[in-house]
């Protein structure tokens, strides 16, 4: 059975699958996980950059107001 987060396979279903089906499911799961990690890394870099820019601006404005 499939949903938005991939396949949900019960223990009974897994035990009744042949080795080729299991291999394909594992391959698909690894590919999905790899793609998700790449998206998360990109998001992390983007938010880190944005935070650095905003922090730099805030620090600059703080220095100007302080003097």
LUMMINU-209207 format. One line per 4 residues: number of its first residue (from 1); their letters; for each residue x, y, z of C-alpha. Coordinates in steps of 0.001 Angstrom, whole numbers, plus 500000, padded with zeros to 6 digits. Example, Ala and Ser with C-alpha at 12.3 -4.5 7.8 and 13.67 -1.06 7.14 Angstrom:
1) as) 512300/495500/507800 ~ 513670/498940/507140
END
This chain:
1) xxxx) 500000/500000/500000 ~ 501356/503453/499123 ~ 500864/506863/500677 ~ 502528/510273/500430
5) xxxx) 505586/509138/502370 ~ 506250/506037/500249 ~ 505332/502432/500778 ~ 504048/501035/504031
9) xxxx) 504727/497322/504118 ~ 503657/495035/506899 ~ 505812/492238/508219 ~ 503438/489688/506719
13) xxxx) 503606/491327/503280 ~ 507402/491486/503438 ~ 507655/487807/504378 ~ 505473/486820/501396
17) xxxx) 507500/488791/498817 ~ 510127/487198/496686 ~ 513745/488384/496893 ~ 513545/490478/493709
21) xxxx) 510554/492460/495008 ~ 512334/493082/498301 ~ 515450/494255/496469 ~ 513465/496720/494362
25) xxxx) 511686/498096/497425 ~ 515012/498562/499220 ~ 516488/500230/496137 ~ 513510/502580/495831
29) xxxx) 513695/503410/499540 ~ 517398/504242/499308 ~ 516800/506465/496275 ~ 513995/508323/498040
33) xxxx) 516124/508789/501158 ~ 519046/510075/499109 ~ 516799/512587/497338 ~ 515331/513724/500662
37) xxxx) 518775/514216/502213 ~ 519819/516295/499195 ~ 516723/518482/499570 ~ 517373/518912/503292
41) xxxx) 521022/519822/502702 ~ 520011/522409/500108 ~ 517394/523831/502483 ~ 519966/523936/505282
45) xxxx) 522462/525839/503121 ~ 519780/528257/501959 ~ 518470/529015/505436 ~ 522022/529279/506786
49) xxxx) 522902/531821/504128 ~ 519712/533800/504735 ~ 520334/533749/508497 ~ 523897/534933/507985
53) xxxx) 522778/537801/505770 ~ 520053/538856/508181 ~ 522412/538544/511133 ~ 525017/540637/509332
57) xxxx) 522480/543321/508540 ~ 521219/543321/512128 ~ 524768/543565/513464 ~ 525571/546430/511100
61) xxxx) 522424/548310/512072 ~ 523152/547648/515749 ~ 526626/549125/515397 ~ 525279/552195/513626
65) xxx) 522634/552773/516291 ~ 525122/552185/519075 ~ 527543/554881/517874
END
